[in-house]
Amino acid sequence: MKSLSIINLNWNNLTGPLPKAFNDREKNGLKLTIQGNPKFCADASCKDNNQKYVLPVVASAASVLIIVVVLILLFVFKKRRPRQVDSLPTVQHDLELPSRPSIFTQTKRFTYSEVVALTDNFERVLGEGGFGVVYHGSLNGTQPIAVKLLSHSSVQGYKEFKAEVELLLRVHHVNLVSLVGYCDEESHLALLYEYAPNGDLKQHLSGERGGSPLKWSSRLKIVVETAQGLEYLHTGCQPPMVHRDVKTTNILLDEHFQAKLADFGLSRSFPIGGETHVSTVVAGTPGYLDPEYYQTNRLNEKSDVYSFGIVLLEIITSRPVIQQTRERTHIAAWVGYMLTKGDIESIVDPRLNRDYEPTSVWKALEIAMSCVNPSSEKRPTMSQVSNELKQCLTLDNSRRGGRQDKGSRSSVEVSTSFSTEVTPSAR
C-alpha cells in the first residue's frame, strides 16, 4: 500500500466520500483519478453536500407523516363521537328538514324497544284513527300513558307526526294534551301522551261509554275548557296556531273530566299583522270543516271557530254531525231550521230531562250559531266565545244556587241562514 503511487478509479460509479487513508496518501504524493464517478466525493465538501440533500428529504417525510397522523386522529374522533339526537334522521321518507336547530332535544326520546316494553308489547288497544293505533302504556310502572303508533303509511303521516311533536314541545296549557315523549327510530314512529282515562267527549255524548249522560253543567265546563285551549293556540302562541281538526273525538277527558284538546297533526301557523290568512291544501273532518276554507283554500283562526261551533251544537243536541239518512242533514242546518220555529226543547238533548237553565242553553245556542256563520268575518274570536260561554256557566250555576237569573240575550250575532245541504268534506 505504501509503494502505490497511482490509483485509477475512473468510471466505476462509486458513491460516498473518499476514505480518510486515501486522503492522507494523496497529500504525500499519491496520484488519484476519479473521473466518471459523479456521486463520489474526494474532499471535505462531500459531507456538506450530503446534508444539503438529506435534510430536505427528512423534513418532507416528517411533514407527510404529521399530516397522515392528523387525518387519522380526525377520523377516529368523528367515528367515536356520540350520535346527536337534536336532529331527525331522514328515515325512509326523504323529507326536507328545516335547517334551523331542531327542538326535538327538549323532551324524552324513546327507543322502539322501550315503547314495546312500556306498552307490554302493545297488549291493550285504546283506539284507532287515521294516524294509527293508540295503545295503553305505563311509564316507570306508575304513570299511565297513551302511545300513538304511526302505521306504515304515507309521507303525509310522517309530516303530521313531526308537526305534532314540534307543536306540543313549545305549547303548554292545562287544556291541551301533554306530550310525554316520542319515538323516531328508522321506520318506527310513536307519540307518548298523558293518559285520559275518561275517553273522549264523543263517547259520552253518544252513550258509547254507558252510565248516566253528561249533565248540562258538565258539558258547559268541558266546552269552556276546550275554548280556553283553542284561545291559547290562537293568541298565546308565537306564531299563532290553527288546530284544523277540532271535533268531539279530539277532546279528551282526564280523571277529573277536565278537557284536553288533542291531535295536532294538521295544525298550522297562521299569519299575524297585515295578512289575514294562509293558503293551504284543505284538510279536516267532514261535517266540521269550514265551508269558506273548503271553497277558497284560505285558512285562518276562524276555521277553528266554525269547527268549535259544531262541537257546541253537539253538546246541546247530542245529534250526529251528519245524519246517516238519505238526506244526510247537517247538524247546523237542522238547528237553524228548528230555531226559526222557536222550539228550543226539541233542539236540546232529551236525556237532560230539562235539568238546565233555559237562558243558559239559549245563549249557548246563539254562540254556536254565530260560530258557524257562513262568513268567517261575522264569526266571533275564540276569546269572545270563551267569555260568552263562561257567562252561560254562570247562568246555570245561579239556577242551581236558587237564583233565577234570566240574563240577557247573547251579545254575539246569531245566524239562521242555513240550507239543508251537507257541508263539504275534506278533499
C-alpha positions in Angstrom: 0.0 0.0 0.0 2.9 2.4 0.8 4.5 1.7 -2.6 1.4 2.8 -4.5 1.9 6.0 -6.5 -1.1 5.9 -8.8 -4.7 4.8 -8.2 -7.1 4.9 -11.2 -10.8 4.8 -10.1 -12.2 6.2 -13.3 -15.8 5.2 -14.4 -16.6 2.8 -11.5 -19.8 4.6 -10.5 -18.5 5.0 -7.0 -20.6 6.8 -4.3 -19.9 8.3 -0.9 -16.8 10.0 0.5 -13.2 9.1 -0.2 -11.7 7.1 2.8 -9.5 9.1 5.1 -6.5 6.9 4.4 -6.6 7.8 0.7 -6.8 11.5 1.6 -3.7 11.2 3.7 -1.7 9.3 1.0 -2.9 11.8 -1.6 -1.3 14.5 0.5 2.0 12.5 0.5 2.2 12.2 -3.3 -0.4 9.5 -4.3 -2.0 10.3 -7.7 -5.7 9.6 -7.5 -8.0 9.8 -10.6 -11.8 9.5 -10.0 -13.4 10.7 -13.3 -16.8 9.2 -14.2 -17.9 9.0 -10.6 -20.3 11.9 -10.1 -21.6 10.8 -6.7 -18.1 10.1 -5.3 -16.6 12.8 -3.1 -12.9 13.2 -2.7 -12.8 16.2 -0.4 -14.5 17.7 2.7 -17.3 19.2 0.7 -18.9 15.8 0.5 -20.3 15.9 4.0 -21.9 19.3 3.3 -23.4 18.1 0.1 -24.9 15.1 1.8 -26.5 17.2 4.4 -27.8 19.5 1.7 -29.9 16.7 0.2 -30.7 14.7 3.3 -32.2 17.5 5.4 -35.0 18.4 2.9 -35.9 14.8 2.4 -36.2 14.2 6.1 -38.2 17.4 6.5 -40.6 16.4 3.7 -41.1 12.9 5.1 -41.8 14.3 8.6 -44.4 16.7 7.2 -46.2 13.9 5.3 -46.2 11.8 8.5 -47.7 14.6 10.6 -50.5 15.2 8.0 -51.3 11.4 8.0 -51.4 11.3 11.8 -53.7 14.3 12.0 -56.1 12.8 9.4 -56.2 9.5 11.3 -57.0 11.3 14.6 -59.8 13.3 13.0 -61.3 10.2 11.5 -61.1 8.3 14.8 -62.7 11.3 16.7 -65.5 11.6 14.3 -66.2 7.9 14.4 -66.3 7.8 18.2 -68.3 11.0 18.7 -71.8 10.0 20.0 -74.7 10.5 17.6 -76.6 13.7 18.3 -80.4 13.4 19.0 -81.2 17.0 18.1 -81.9 16.2 14.5 -84.4 13.9 13.0 -83.0 11.0 10.9 -84.1 11.3 7.2 -85.6 7.8 7.5 -87.4 6.3 4.5 -89.5 9.4 3.7 -86.8 11.7 2.1 -88.3 14.7 3.7 -86.5 18.1 3.6 -86.0 19.0 7.2 -85.5 22.6 8.4 -82.0 24.0 8.5 -82.5 25.6 11.9 -81.5 23.6 15.0 -84.2 21.1 15.9 -86.2 21.4 19.1 -86.6 17.7 19.5 -84.0 17.5 22.3 -86.4 19.2 24.7 -88.3 16.1 25.5 -87.7 12.4 26.2 -86.8 10.4 23.1 -87.7 6.7 23.5 -86.3 3.8 21.5 -88.7 1.4 19.9 -87.7 -1.4 22.3 -88.6 1.0 25.2 -92.0 1.7 23.6 -92.6 -2.1 23.2 -91.8 -2.5 26.9 -93.9 0.5 28.0 -97.0 -1.0 26.2 -96.3 -4.6 27.3 -95.8 -5.5 23.7 -98.9 -3.4 22.6 -101.3 -5.5 24.6 -104.1 -3.0 25.2 -105.7 -1.0 22.4 -107.3 2.3 23.4 -108.5 3.3 19.9 -107.6 3.7 16.3 -107.5 6.7 13.9 -106.1 7.9 10.7 -102.6 8.2 12.2 -102.5 4.7 13.6 -103.5 2.7 16.7 -103.4 4.1 20.2 -102.2 1.8 23.0 -102.2 1.9 26.7 -98.8 2.1 28.4 -97.2 2.7 31.8 -94.2 4.9 32.5 -92.0 3.7 35.4 -94.7 1.3 36.3 -96.8 4.0 37.8 -97.8 6.7 35.3 -100.3 5.6 32.7 -99.7 6.9 29.2 -101.3 6.7 25.8 -99.0 5.6 23.0 -100.0 6.5 19.4 -98.1 4.3 16.9 -97.8 5.5 13.3 -98.9 2.9 10.9 -96.6 2.1 7.9 -98.2 4.6 5.6 -97.5 7.7 3.7 -95.2 10.7 3.8 -98.1 12.8 4.9 -98.3 10.6 8.1 -94.7 11.5 8.9 -95.3 15.1 8.2 -98.2 15.1 10.7 -96.1 13.3 13.2 -93.3 15.8 13.0 -95.8 18.8 13.1 -97.5 17.4 16.2 -94.2 16.8 18.1 -92.9 20.3 17.3 -96.1 22.0 18.3 -96.5 20.1 21.6 -92.9 20.8 22.5 -93.4 24.5 22.5 -97.0 24.9 23.8 -98.1 24.2 27.4 -101.6 24.7 28.6 -103.8 22.9 31.0 -106.4 22.3 28.3 -104.0 20.9 25.7 -102.8 17.3 25.9 -99.3 17.0 27.2 -96.5 15.2 25.3 -94.6 12.7 27.4 -92.1 11.7 24.7 -91.7 10.3 21.2 -90.0 7.6 19.2 -88.4 8.2 15.9 -86.3 5.1 15.1 -85.9 4.1 11.5 -89.4 3.0 10.4 -90.9 3.2 13.9 -92.7 6.4 14.8 -94.7 6.9 18.1 -96.1 9.7 20.2 -96.4 9.2 24.0 -99.1 11.3 25.7 -100.6 11.8 29.1 -103.4 9.3 29.6 -107.1 10.4 29.6 -109.0 7.7 31.5 -112.4 9.1 30.7 -112.0 8.8 26.9 -113.3 11.5 24.6 -116.3 13.7 24.5 -117.9 11.9 21.6 -118.1 8.7 23.6 -120.0 10.4 26.3 -122.4 12.2 24.1 -123.2 9.1 22.0 -123.6 6.9 25.1 -120.8 4.6 24.0 -119.2 4.6 27.4 -122.5 3.8 29.2 -123.6 5.3 32.5 -125.5 8.4 33.1 -125.4 11.1 30.3 -123.3 14.2 31.0 -125.2 16.9 32.8 -125.6 20.3 31.2 -123.2 21.9 33.7 -120.6 19.3 32.9 -121.0 19.8 29.2 -120.6 23.5 29.6 -117.5 23.1 31.7 -115.9 20.9 29.1 -116.6 23.3 26.2 -115.4 26.3 28.2 -112.1 24.5 28.9 -111.8 23.5 25.2 -112.4 27.1 24.2 -109.6 28.2 26.5 -107.2 25.7 24.9 -108.1 27.0 21.4 -107.9 30.6 22.6 -104.3 29.8 23.8 -103.4 28.4 20.4 -104.8 31.5 18.6 -103.5 34.2 20.9 -100.9 32.7 23.3 -98.6 31.0 20.8 -95.9 32.6 18.7 -96.6 32.2 15.9 -100.3 31.7 16.5 -101.6 28.2 15.5 -104.8 26.9 13.8 -105.7 23.4 15.0 -107.7 22.5 11.8 -109.3 19.4 13.3 -111.4 20.4 16.2 -114.1 17.8 16.9 -115.6 15.9 19.9 -113.3 12.8 19.3 -110.3 15.1 19.8 -111.5 16.5 23.1 -110.1 14.1 25.8 -111.3 13.9 29.4 -108.9 13.2 32.3 -109.8 11.6 35.6 -111.5 14.8 36.8 -113.3 15.2 33.4 -111.0 18.2 32.6 -111.0 18.8 28.8 -107.7 18.2 26.9 -107.7 19.2 23.3 -105.6 16.6 21.3 -104.4 15.5 17.8 -102.3 18.4 16.4 -101.1 16.6 13.3 -102.9 19.0 11.0 -102.1 22.2 12.9 -100.7 25.1 11.0 -99.3 28.5 12.0 -101.3 31.5 10.6 -100.1 35.0 9.8 -100.3 38.0 12.1 -100.2 41.6 11.3 -101.4 42.7 7.8 -102.0 39.3 6.4 -105.4 37.7 7.1 -104.9 34.1 6.0 -102.6 31.4 4.7 -103.3 29.4 1.6 -103.1 25.7 2.1 -104.5 22.4 0.9 -107.8 21.7 2.5 -107.7 19.2 5.4 -110.1 18.3 8.2 -113.0 16.1 9.1 -116.3 16.1 7.1 -119.0 17.9 8.9 -116.6 20.0 11.0 -114.8 21.6 8.0 -115.3 25.3 7.5 -117.1 25.7 4.1 -115.4 29.0 3.4 -112.0 27.4 3.9 -113.1 24.5 1.7 -114.1 26.8 -1.1 -111.1 29.2 -1.0 -108.2 27.2 0.5 -107.7 30.2 2.7 -107.0 29.2 6.3 -107.2 31.4 9.4 -108.3 31.0 13.0 -111.9 31.5 12.2 -111.9 28.0 10.6 -111.3 26.6 14.1 -114.2 28.8 15.4 -116.5 27.1 12.9 -115.5 23.6 14.0 -115.9 24.6 17.6 -119.4 25.8 16.8 -120.2 22.3 15.5 -118.9 20.9 18.8 -121.2 23.3 20.7 -124.2 22.1 18.7 -123.3 18.5 19.5 -123.2 19.1 23.3 -126.6 20.8 23.1 -128.3 18.3 20.9 -126.3 15.0 21.2 -127.2 14.6 17.5 -124.7 13.3 14.9 -123.0 16.0 12.9 -124.3 14.4 9.7 -127.4 12.4 9.8 -127.0 8.9 8.4 -130.1 9.2 6.3 -130.8 9.7 2.6 -130.9 13.5 3.1 -127.7 13.5 5.2 -128.8 16.6 7.0 -126.0 18.6 8.7 -126.5 19.5 12.3 -126.1 23.2 11.7 -128.8 23.1 9.0 -131.2 21.2 11.3 -130.6 23.5 14.3 -131.0 26.6 12.1 -134.4 25.3 10.9 -135.6 24.4 14.4 -134.6 27.9 15.7 -136.9 29.5 13.1 -139.7 27.6 14.8 -138.6 28.8 18.3 -138.9 25.3 19.7 -135.9 25.1 21.9 -137.0 22.0 23.8 -137.0 20.0 20.5 -133.3 21.0 20.0 -131.9 20.2 23.4 -130.8 16.6 24.2 -133.9 15.0 25.8 -131.7 12.9 28.1 -131.0 16.1 30.0 -134.6 15.9 31.3 -134.9 19.7 31.4 -132.3 19.8 34.1 -130.8 23.1 32.8 -131.3 26.8 32.9 -133.2 27.7 29.7 -131.4 31.0 29.3 -128.0 29.3 29.6 -129.0 26.9 26.8 -130.4 29.6 24.6 -127.3 31.7 25.0 -125.1 28.7 24.1 -127.2 28.1 21.0 -126.7 31.7 19.9 -123.0 31.4 20.4 -122.9 28.2 18.4 -124.8 29.6 15.5 -122.6 32.7 15.4 -119.6 30.4 15.2 -120.9 28.5 12.2 -121.9 31.7 10.3 -121.0 31.0 6.6 -118.9 34.2 6.6 -115.8 34.0 8.6 -115.7 37.7 9.1 -119.0 37.5 11.0 -117.8 34.8 13.4 -116.6 35.7 16.9 -113.0 35.1 18.0 -112.2 32.3 20.4 -111.6 34.9 23.1 -115.1 36.2 22.7 -116.5 32.7 22.6 -114.7 31.7 25.8 -116.1 34.8 27.6 -119.6 34.2 26.4 -119.6 30.5 27.4 -118.4 31.4 30.9 -121.5 33.6 31.2 -123.5 30.5 30.2 -121.9 28.6 33.0 -122.6 31.4 35.5 -126.3 31.4 34.4 -126.6 27.7 35.0 -124.8 27.9 38.4 -127.0 30.7 39.6 -130.0 28.5 38.9 -128.5 25.7 41.0 -127.9 28.2 43.7 -131.6 29.1 43.8 -131.3 32.4 41.9 -133.2 32.6 38.7 -131.0 34.9 36.7 -132.8 35.3 33.3 -129.7 37.1 32.0 -129.6 38.7 28.6 -129.7 37.6 25.1 -126.2 37.0 23.7 -124.2 39.9 22.5 -122.9 37.9 19.6 -124.7 37.8 16.3 -127.0 34.8 15.5 -127.2 33.4 12.0 -130.0 31.0 10.9 -129.3 31.3 7.2 -128.6 27.6 6.6 -129.8 25.3 3.9 -130.3 21.6 4.3 -127.2 20.8 2.2 -124.4 18.9 3.8 -121.2 21.0 4.4 -118.2 19.9 2.3 -116.0 17.1 3.1 -112.2 17.2 3.1 -110.6 16.8 -0.3 
